[in-house]
Amino acid sequence: MNLYAGKLLVVDLSTKEISTEPLRQEWVRQYWGSWGLALRYYWDAVTPEVDPLSAENAIVIMTGPFSGTLVPLTARLSLVSNLHIRHDLYQQCWGAFGPELKYAGYDGLIIKGGSETPVYLKIIDDQVSLEDASEMMGKGIFETEECLEHAVDGFGAKTLAIGPAGEKLITYSMIGSESYRQFGRSGTGALFGSKNLKGVVCKGSQSVAVADMPKFIERINHHKRENLLTEDNLWANSDGTAVLVDVTNEMGIHPTKITVQGSVRARMNSTLTPSRQRRFLIEPVPVVRWLVASLPRSVTLKLRVPSTKLCVWADQTVTFMIWKRSSDLTGFVMIWALIP
């Protein structure tokens, strides 16, 4: 199957059962990318009322179709679960764990249940096992990653791990990967901690198939030349992504106060010089954030959104899937939009 491994790894920590299931082709066509596909699988795995730190909650970790290929900027890994800070559902992590999971033969990983004792998940191609992690407990993320790598003979292994904060269910703990990559928001580390899962180590030896490799490389080079390595985009190399702080702040989408707010009023244009400001078109853009309580789980709305350099939607029909957090009217969050 081109671009996809064709199956998911499913691990039940309560029963210690490890299995695989075929990737659902109809969902692959309907929900593009790692986020959409992970969300669709999570949708079937739990109920909206699930306690984030309970064994009934699931964690879905998914790769994208281009993960593990030469396509730039496609290694990002998506995690979907009921995260206990504001009941968010979605986090991402850069790095090589996603491609390595693909190389081991899996498009994604679904973790269910909870272990009574500390364990870690060991993946070496089709050899998958749950191992005792008692000796790793109390260790920080960096040291835990070293232990996990050593468990599979080191070289080439990629890891996800938590430290003491995740073990103790701290609400702002995180899952680390490759020392400097993180699922860094909404307390993802506590998800692993609540399941007594200290980490995951993965090592694969397979590859990702494409239909026509010469044509594939030709299109990648064209995209890099025409769309990526252009004057409009090289600011990331010359100025760094810190210049986006003020852009996102003015748009109202800069995560503030544990994502409760979208901007810091005291921080307006503090990092953008006039020359840098001209690189960005900053305009108020309507954002659908809260939806009324009477809406069902899935609804189709007609939106009119002005086209700008930052938002190119224009009079499109968008399907939203709604997740009910609580009976509070502000507890309905738009978590996925399918744009035909």
C-alpha positions in Angstrom: 0.0 0.0 0.0 1.6 3.2 -1.1 2.5 5.8 1.6 0.8 3.7 4.3 1.9 0.7 6.3 -1.7 -0.5 6.2 -2.2 -1.4 9.9 -2.3 0.0 13.4 -0.8 -1.4 16.6 -3.3 -1.7 19.4 -2.1 -2.2 23.0 -4.4 -2.9 26.0 -2.4 -2.2 29.2 -5.0 -3.7 31.4 -5.1 -7.2 29.8 -1.5 -6.9 28.3 -3.0 -7.9 25.0 -1.2 -6.7 21.9 -2.8 -6.8 18.5 -2.9 -5.2 15.1 -5.8 -4.1 13.0 -6.0 -3.1 9.3 -6.1 0.6 8.5 -9.6 1.5 7.5 -9.4 2.7 3.9 -12.7 4.7 4.0 -11.4 6.7 6.9 -8.1 7.3 5.2 -9.9 8.9 2.3 -12.3 10.9 4.5 -9.9 12.2 7.2 -6.6 13.3 5.7 -3.5 13.5 7.7 -2.4 12.3 11.1 -4.8 14.6 13.1 -8.0 13.7 11.3 -7.3 10.0 11.2 -6.3 9.9 14.9 -9.4 11.8 15.8 -11.7 9.5 13.9 -10.2 6.4 15.7 -10.5 8.1 19.1 -14.1 9.0 18.3 -14.9 5.3 18.3 -12.7 4.4 21.2 -14.3 6.4 24.1 -17.4 8.3 25.2 -17.4 12.1 25.6 -17.7 11.7 29.4 -14.5 9.7 29.8 -12.2 10.7 32.7 -8.9 11.8 31.1 -6.8 10.0 33.7 -8.9 6.8 33.9 -8.2 3.4 32.3 -11.2 3.9 30.1 -9.5 6.8 28.3 -7.5 5.9 25.2 -4.5 7.5 23.6 -4.2 7.5 19.8 -0.8 8.3 18.2 -0.9 8.6 14.5 1.5 9.3 11.6 0.7 11.1 8.4 0.8 9.7 4.8 4.1 11.3 4.0 5.8 10.5 7.3 8.9 8.5 6.6 9.3 9.8 3.1 11.5 12.6 1.6 8.6 15.1 1.7 9.7 18.1 3.9 7.9 19.0 7.1 5.9 15.8 7.3 7.4 14.0 10.3 5.1 15.6 12.8 3.3 13.0 15.0 -0.2 13.6 16.3 -1.6 12.5 19.7 -5.4 12.6 20.3 -6.8 11.9 23.7 -9.0 13.6 26.3 -6.3 15.8 27.9 -7.2 16.9 31.4 -6.2 20.6 31.1 -9.3 22.1 29.6 -10.1 18.7 28.1 -8.2 19.5 24.9 -8.0 16.7 22.5 -4.9 17.2 20.3 -1.2 17.7 20.5 1.7 17.3 18.0 5.4 16.5 18.3 8.1 16.9 15.7 11.0 14.4 15.5 11.8 11.0 14.1 9.5 8.8 16.2 6.7 9.0 13.6 8.8 7.9 10.7 10.4 5.1 12.9 6.9 3.8 13.7 6.2 3.7 10.0 9.4 1.8 9.4 8.4 -0.7 12.0 5.2 -1.3 10.0 2.6 0.7 11.7 0.7 3.9 10.7 -0.4 4.5 14.3 -0.6 3.3 17.9 -3.7 3.0 20.0 -3.1 2.6 23.8 -6.0 1.5 26.0 -6.5 0.5 29.6 -4.0 0.9 32.4 -1.3 -1.2 33.9 -1.1 -2.1 37.6 2.7 -2.0 37.5 5.1 0.3 35.6 5.8 -0.8 32.1 7.2 0.4 28.8 6.2 -0.6 25.3 9.0 -2.2 23.1 8.5 -2.2 19.4 11.0 -3.9 17.0 9.2 -4.4 13.7 6.6 -7.1 14.4 8.2 -8.0 17.7 6.1 -6.0 20.3 6.1 -6.5 24.0 5.3 -4.8 27.3 8.4 -4.8 29.6 8.9 -4.0 33.3 9.8 -0.4 33.9 10.2 -0.4 37.6 13.9 0.5 37.5 13.2 3.5 35.3 10.7 5.0 37.8 11.8 8.4 39.2 14.2 9.0 36.3 14.0 12.1 34.2 13.0 12.1 30.5 16.6 12.2 29.2 17.8 9.3 31.4 14.6 7.3 30.7 15.2 7.7 26.9 18.8 6.4 27.4 17.4 3.3 29.2 14.8 2.7 26.5 17.4 3.0 23.7 19.7 0.6 25.6 16.8 -1.9 25.8 16.8 -2.3 22.0 20.6 -2.1 21.5 20.6 1.7 21.1 21.5 2.9 17.6 18.5 4.0 15.5 15.8 3.6 18.2 13.3 6.4 18.8 11.5 7.0 22.0 8.6 8.6 23.8 9.1 9.0 27.6 7.9 10.7 30.7 9.7 11.9 33.8 8.7 12.2 37.5 6.2 14.9 36.7 4.2 12.6 34.4 4.5 9.8 36.9 2.9 12.0 39.6 0.2 13.2 37.2 1.3 16.8 37.2 -1.2 18.7 35.0 1.5 20.4 32.9 3.8 17.4 32.5 4.8 16.4 29.0 5.9 13.4 26.9 9.4 13.9 25.6 11.1 12.5 22.5 14.7 12.6 21.3 15.6 14.9 24.3 14.4 18.1 22.7 11.0 17.2 21.1 7.8 17.2 23.2 4.1 16.7 23.2 4.4 19.9 25.3 0.9 21.1 26.2 -2.1 20.1 28.2 -0.4 17.6 30.4 0.2 14.8 28.0 2.8 13.3 30.4 0.0 12.6 32.9 -1.8 10.5 30.3 1.2 8.1 30.3 1.5 8.3 34.0 -2.1 7.5 34.7 -1.7 4.3 32.7 1.7 3.4 34.4 3.3 3.7 31.0 6.8 5.0 31.4 7.6 5.1 27.7 7.6 3.6 24.2 10.7 2.6 22.3 10.5 1.8 18.6 13.0 0.5 16.0 12.0 -0.4 12.5 13.8 -1.8 9.4 11.2 -1.4 6.7 10.5 1.4 4.3 7.6 3.5 2.9 6.4 2.6 -0.6 5.6 5.2 -3.2 4.0 4.6 -6.6 6.7 6.2 -8.8 9.9 7.2 -7.0 11.4 9.3 -9.8 8.2 11.3 -10.2 7.8 11.5 -6.5 11.3 13.1 -6.1 10.6 15.4 -9.0 7.5 16.7 -7.4 9.3 17.1 -4.0 12.1 19.2 -5.6 9.5 21.3 -7.5 7.6 22.0 -4.2 10.8 22.9 -2.4 11.9 25.2 -5.2 8.5 26.9 -5.9 6.8 26.9 -2.5 9.2 26.2 0.4 12.6 27.8 -0.3 11.2 31.1 -1.4 11.8 34.7 -0.2 8.4 34.6 1.5 9.3 31.6 3.6 13.0 32.0 4.3 12.2 34.3 7.2 12.2 31.1 9.4 15.9 30.6 8.6 16.9 34.2 9.0 14.7 35.5 11.8 13.6 32.3 13.6 10.1 31.3 14.5 10.1 33.6 17.5 8.8 36.3 15.1 5.5 34.4 15.0 4.8 35.3 18.7 3.4 38.7 17.9 1.6 37.4 14.8 -0.3 34.8 16.7 -0.8 37.2 19.6 -2.5 39.7 17.4 -4.6 37.0 15.7 -5.8 35.9 19.2 -4.4 32.3 18.8 -1.3 32.5 21.0 -1.7 30.0 23.8 -1.8 31.9 27.0 -2.5 31.0 30.7 -2.6 27.3 29.9 -4.5 28.0 26.7 -7.4 29.7 28.4 -6.6 32.9 26.6 -5.4 33.6 23.0 -3.3 36.7 23.5 -1.2 38.7 25.9 -2.3 42.4 25.8 1.0 43.6 27.3 2.9 41.9 24.5 2.1 43.6 21.2 4.7 44.1 18.5 7.5 43.5 21.0 9.6 41.2 18.7 8.6 42.3 15.3 10.6 45.2 13.8 8.9 47.3 11.1 10.9 45.5 8.4 9.8 42.1 9.8 6.2 43.3 10.2 5.9 43.9 6.5 6.6 40.2 5.9 3.2 39.3 7.5 -0.4 40.4 6.8 -2.1 40.7 10.1 -5.8 41.1 9.9 -8.7 40.1 12.2 -9.8 36.7 11.1 -13.1 35.1 12.3 -12.4 31.9 14.2 -15.2 29.4 15.0 -14.3 28.4 18.6 -17.4 27.8 20.7 -20.7 26.3 19.4 -24.1 26.3 21.0 -25.3 23.4 23.2 -28.1 22.4 20.8 -25.8 21.2 18.1 -25.4 17.4 17.5 -22.0 15.7 17.3 -21.8 16.4 13.6 -23.2 19.4 11.8 -22.6 21.1 8.4 -22.4 24.8 8.4 -22.0 27.4 5.7 -19.2 29.9 6.5 -18.1 33.1 4.9 -14.5 33.8 5.9 -12.4 36.5 4.3 -9.5 35.3 2.2 -6.1 36.5 3.5 -2.5 35.3 3.5 -3.2 33.7 6.8 -6.6 32.2 6.1 -7.7 31.2 2.7 -11.1 29.8 3.4 -13.8 31.5 1.3 -17.5 30.6 1.3 -16.8 26.9 1.9 -19.0 24.3 3.4 -17.4 22.8 6.5 -18.4 19.8 8.5 -17.7 20.0 12.3 -17.6 17.2 14.7 -18.5 18.4 18.2 -17.1 17.1 21.5 -19.2 17.6 24.6 -17.0 18.5 27.6 -19.7 19.2 30.1 -23.2 20.6 30.5 -21.7 24.1 30.5 -22.6 26.0 27.4 -19.0 26.9 26.9 -18.1 23.2 27.0 -18.6 22.5 23.3 -15.4 22.7 21.4 -14.9 22.4 17.6 -12.2 19.8 17.3 -12.2 18.9 13.6 -13.3 20.5 10.3 -13.5 18.5 7.1 -13.2 20.8 4.2 -14.2 19.2 0.9 
